[in-house]
Amino acid sequence: MRRPIAWLISIGNELLVGRIVNTNASWIAAQLTLMGVNVKRIVTVGDSIDEIVDVVRDAIAWSDIVVTTGGLGPTDDDITMEAIAAALHRPLELNPQALRMVKEFYSRKGYKLTKERVKMAFLPAGANPIPNPEGAAPGAHITEGHVEVFILPGVPREMQAMFSTYVVNAIKYMLPPLCVKEASIIVEGIPEADLAPLLRRASKECMDCYTKSHPKGHEVDRPLIEVRVLSSAETCEEALAKAMKVINSLKNILSGINHVVVR
């Protein structure tokens, strides 16, 4: 069984102008990777229907899982549902279940159901609303051919709650029978350029592992590097053992260098 391919689409002008750091994409990518999903693309687009339509259609053509974040609120520039409906050639419809979710949320808060709030209950035809335990705007789940499309809000706590309670269960049937594990160490006292050939030697212990160095300090004056090894196998024990073979090999190689500290 092959690993399913995912595209992540982050929507919002605030991401493109640097007003907000895109932590959603990195969080979702990490979750999917550890579930055995192959994240192939992370794309950021602005609040433009045409641009969202183009990237969603590309994602549908090249992936098995599409996750979008952002653009589900009550304001005029929250156009994600409208754009995805257009991308999938589906009408945008008032969803009774989504409307009930929105109404219940605002009723608990003591607010009336205005036109702007009702807007958040319009979903592409055939979509299943995703409950939002942390906010007002429901998400949406659409099955388009073999592709599962999940439309989530941009507020991190809302997105994370909806991903964990809904998306994880919805894609379980697609996941390969494997476990993904990660091991890491911190290396001090050696520049990344000098570590690279040593890391190349150590990585030969597991040719199908993903081994990467991440500089955390200054390259020459105060070199501090995190080395991460990502591995997959049928069991978690085997996956961790494969990653640790690389880590232990690197430790042995570095043990002969006096000024290097490994922790």
C-alpha positions, 0 to 999 in steps of 0.5 A: 500500500503506497503512502497517500500524497497530501497538499496543504493550502494556506489561504489569506493575504495576511500570510503573504504580507508577513503579518502572520507566521504560517504555523498551521502548515508546519503543524499539519505537515508534522501530524500527517508525516507522522501518520505516514502521509507524504506531504508533497506541497505547501502552498500559500495563496491570497484572498483571490477566488481565481488563485484559490480555484487554480491551486485547489484544482492542481491539488485535486489532480496530484494528491489524495488529501487536500487540507486548506486553512483560512478564509471561513469567517463572516467578512467579505474577504472570507471566500474560501468556501465560495472558491472551493465550490467553484473549483469543484464545479459545485454550487454553494448552498446553505447547509442545515447542519452547519447552520445549526452549528453556527446558531448554537454557538452564537446562542450560547454566547448571547448573540443573534444570528445575523446575515454575516454569521449565516454566511459561515453555514454556506458550504459546497454542495455535498459537503459534510460540515466539520464541527468546530469545538473551539469557534463559530465557523464549521469546516467542510469535508468533501470527497472528490473522486479519490481525493479527500478535501478538508476545509479548516479555519485559520485560527490555530486552536480551532484548526488543531481541534478540528484536525485532531477530532475529525480529519485524523479519523476520516483519513485512517482508511487511507493510511499504510500499515506503518509507523513513523518515528523520529529521533534527534540529537544536538551537536555543538562545536562543529560547523554544518559544512564540516558536519555534512560529510560525517552525516553522510557517512552515518546516514548510510546506516539507513538508506530509506531514512530522511536525515537532515541537519538544522542549524540553530546557532552561528555557522562558525562562531558558535555552531549549534546543529540539531540532527533529525532522522525520520524513519518508517517501518511496519512496527514502531519499534523497528522504525525507531531502531532504524532511526537510532542506527543513524543517530548512534553511528553519528555519535560514534563518528563524532566521539573522536573529535575533542571539541564537539559536544553531543547531547 
